[in-house]
């Protein structure tokens, strides 16, 4: 899971529980998402990389094109 790319579907940021879609297990799944860098805000449509995974459905992400 760590290192996989995804796309933000619900804004990720301080005080927000965002959402990202990541391709896994031959399909695409939604995960709750938090920013890997404190204070970072990542808008909808941004391509992100998973830096940490907490089962079952939580990921920490960073923007690929920062």
C-alpha positions, 0 to 999 in steps of 0.5 A: 500500500505504501508508495501507491498513487491515488487521487483525492476525491475529498479535500485532505487537510488540517481538521478534515478527514479527506478521501482518496481513491487508490487502485488496489487488488485489481480495482479502485477503493476509497480510503480515509485520508490525512496529510502526511505533512502537518498543516498541508492542504491537498485539494480534490483532483490532486495526485497523491502518494500513500506514505503510511497505511493504517488498516483497515481504511486509513492512509496518510498521503502527500502530493506527488507534484508539490 
